[in-house]
């Protein structure tokens, strides 16, 4: 990393600690010698699964997202439990949210969801050779799972019906394959 760009933490103050996220405010020294603050959301990380029941179909879920006040179309996904292996979390979330299982699941890549203020690392997985089963949703989780073709996905993206970043990343990667 270029030292000309690096910021150095001077101090850190915890602000909030919740079930899923923690918030802190860091005072940092900037490359020009000045100081400022950075508000940081700490997140345990999450997985998203590009689950393909066939070469030209993908599994998607719809769920209400309270923060946006909207129903969202997304890839099956979920947060990591403390110290959980992302590979195991991907298999768990696939089964919980869609009912499908597989042994043919592999990481595609990982990315930060919003690095300007959060350390959340998203692990994107590809799952194939799926076996249909029964959803096993958490008691506070309400979602519907459905299949969409490549053409349906293209249309949903073009019409702005899919606005979730992790889902767009995964689907745009799939559409390029």
C-alpha positions as CSV (number, residue, x, y, z in Angstrom):
1,X,0.0,0.0,0.0
2,X,1.3,3.4,-0.8
3,X,2.2,5.2,2.4
4,X,1.1,8.4,0.7
5,X,-2.5,7.3,1.0
6,X,-2.5,5.6,4.4
7,X,-4.3,6.9,7.4
8,X,-3.1,6.1,10.9
9,X,-5.4,5.5,13.9
10,X,-4.8,7.8,16.8
11,X,-7.6,6.7,19.1
12,X,-10.9,4.7,19.0
13,X,-14.1,5.2,20.9
14,X,-16.8,2.5,21.0
15,X,-20.2,4.0,20.4
16,X,-22.7,1.2,20.0
17,X,-22.7,-2.6,20.4
18,X,-25.6,-4.5,19.0
19,X,-26.5,-8.1,18.0
20,X,-25.2,-7.8,14.5
21,X,-23.1,-4.7,14.2
22,X,-20.8,-2.5,16.4
23,X,-20.1,1.2,15.8
24,X,-16.9,3.0,16.7
25,X,-15.5,6.4,16.0
26,X,-11.8,6.6,15.3
27,X,-9.6,9.6,15.2
28,X,-7.0,9.3,12.4
29,X,-4.0,11.1,11.1
30,X,-4.3,11.9,7.4
31,X,-1.4,11.7,4.9
32,X,-1.1,15.5,5.0
33,X,-0.7,15.5,8.8
34,X,-4.2,16.7,9.7
35,X,-6.6,14.7,11.8
36,X,-10.2,13.7,11.3
37,X,-12.7,11.1,12.5
38,X,-13.9,8.0,10.8
39,X,-17.2,6.4,11.8
40,X,-16.8,2.6,11.4
41,X,-19.5,-0.1,11.3
42,X,-18.0,-3.4,12.4
43,X,-19.7,-6.4,10.9
44,X,-18.9,-10.1,11.2
45,X,-19.1,-10.7,7.4
46,X,-21.6,-12.4,5.3
47,X,-22.1,-14.9,2.5
48,X,-24.2,-14.8,-0.7
49,X,-24.9,-17.8,-2.9
50,X,-25.4,-17.8,-6.6
51,X,-27.4,-21.0,-6.6
52,X,-28.0,-22.5,-10.1
53,X,-30.7,-25.3,-10.3
54,X,-29.8,-25.4,-14.1
55,X,-27.3,-23.6,-16.3
56,X,-29.8,-20.9,-17.2
57,X,-31.7,-20.6,-13.9
58,X,-30.8,-18.9,-10.6
59,X,-32.5,-19.0,-7.2
60,X,-33.5,-15.7,-5.8
61,X,-35.4,-14.7,-2.7
62,X,-37.7,-11.8,-1.9
63,X,-37.9,-10.3,1.5
64,X,-39.0,-7.1,3.2
65,X,-36.0,-4.9,4.2
66,X,-37.1,-2.7,7.1
67,X,-34.1,-0.3,6.6
68,X,-35.3,0.6,3.1
69,X,-39.0,0.0,3.6
70,X,-39.2,-2.2,0.5
71,X,-39.4,-5.7,-0.6
72,X,-36.0,-6.7,-2.1
73,X,-35.1,-9.3,-4.6
74,X,-31.8,-10.9,-3.6
75,X,-29.5,-13.9,-3.8
76,X,-29.8,-16.2,-0.8
77,X,-27.4,-14.8,1.9
78,X,-26.7,-14.4,5.5
79,X,-24.3,-13.1,8.1
80,X,-21.5,-15.2,9.5
81,X,-21.7,-16.4,13.1
82,X,-18.7,-15.5,15.3
83,X,-15.6,-17.3,13.9
84,X,-17.7,-19.2,11.4
85,X,-16.1,-20.6,8.3
86,X,-17.6,-18.9,5.2
87,X,-17.8,-22.2,3.4
88,X,-20.0,-23.7,6.1
89,X,-22.1,-20.6,6.3
90,X,-22.8,-20.7,2.6
91,X,-24.1,-24.3,2.8
92,X,-26.1,-23.4,5.8
93,X,-27.7,-20.3,4.3
94,X,-28.4,-22.1,1.0
95,X,-30.4,-24.7,2.9
96,X,-32.1,-22.4,5.3
97,X,-33.3,-19.8,2.7
98,X,-34.0,-22.0,-0.3
99,X,-34.3,-25.6,1.0
100,X,-31.7,-26.7,-1.5
101,X,-28.5,-28.5,-0.6
102,X,-25.4,-29.4,-2.6
103,X,-21.8,-30.6,-2.2
104,X,-20.9,-28.7,-5.4
105,X,-20.4,-25.2,-3.9
106,X,-17.3,-23.1,-4.3
107,X,-16.1,-19.6,-3.6
108,X,-16.1,-17.2,-6.5
109,X,-14.6,-14.1,-4.9
110,X,-15.0,-11.8,-1.9
111,X,-15.6,-8.1,-1.7
112,X,-16.3,-5.3,0.8
113,X,-20.0,-4.3,0.7
114,X,-19.4,-0.6,1.6
115,X,-15.7,0.1,2.5
116,X,-16.3,3.8,3.1
117,X,-17.7,3.1,6.5
118,X,-18.0,-0.7,7.1
119,X,-15.6,-3.6,7.4
120,X,-18.2,-6.1,6.2
121,X,-16.6,-8.6,3.9
122,X,-19.0,-10.5,1.6
123,X,-18.1,-14.0,0.4
124,X,-19.8,-14.9,-2.9
125,X,-20.3,-18.6,-3.7
126,X,-21.4,-20.6,-6.7
127,X,-23.7,-23.6,-6.0
128,X,-24.6,-26.2,-8.6
129,X,-26.0,-29.7,-8.8
130,X,-28.7,-28.8,-6.3
131,X,-31.0,-31.1,-4.5
132,X,-34.4,-29.7,-3.6
133,X,-35.6,-29.8,0.0
134,X,-37.4,-27.8,2.6
135,X,-36.6,-24.2,3.8
136,X,-35.5,-23.9,7.4
137,X,-35.9,-20.2,8.0
138,X,-35.0,-18.5,11.3
139,X,-38.0,-17.5,13.4
140,X,-37.6,-13.8,12.6
141,X,-37.0,-14.5,8.8
142,X,-39.7,-14.2,6.2
143,X,-38.9,-14.7,2.6
144,X,-40.0,-16.4,-0.6
145,X,-37.7,-18.3,-2.9
146,X,-38.2,-18.4,-6.7
147,X,-36.3,-19.4,-9.9
148,X,-35.5,-16.8,-12.6
149,X,-34.0,-17.3,-16.0
150,X,-31.1,-15.3,-17.4
151,X,-33.6,-13.3,-19.5
152,X,-35.8,-12.6,-16.5
153,X,-32.8,-11.5,-14.5
154,X,-31.7,-9.2,-17.3
155,X,-35.1,-7.6,-17.4
156,X,-35.3,-7.2,-13.6
157,X,-31.9,-5.5,-13.6
158,X,-32.8,-3.2,-16.5
159,X,-36.1,-2.2,-14.9
160,X,-34.4,-1.5,-11.5
161,X,-36.2,-4.2,-9.7
162,X,-32.9,-5.6,-8.3
163,X,-31.1,-2.9,-6.3
164,X,-29.2,-5.0,-3.7
165,X,-25.4,-4.6,-4.3
166,X,-24.4,-8.2,-3.4
167,X,-27.1,-9.5,-5.7
168,X,-26.1,-7.3,-8.6
169,X,-22.4,-8.3,-8.2
170,X,-23.3,-12.0,-8.3
171,X,-25.9,-11.8,-11.1
172,X,-23.8,-9.6,-13.3
173,X,-20.9,-12.0,-12.9
174,X,-23.2,-14.9,-13.8
175,X,-24.6,-13.1,-16.8
176,X,-21.1,-12.7,-18.2
177,X,-20.3,-16.4,-18.0
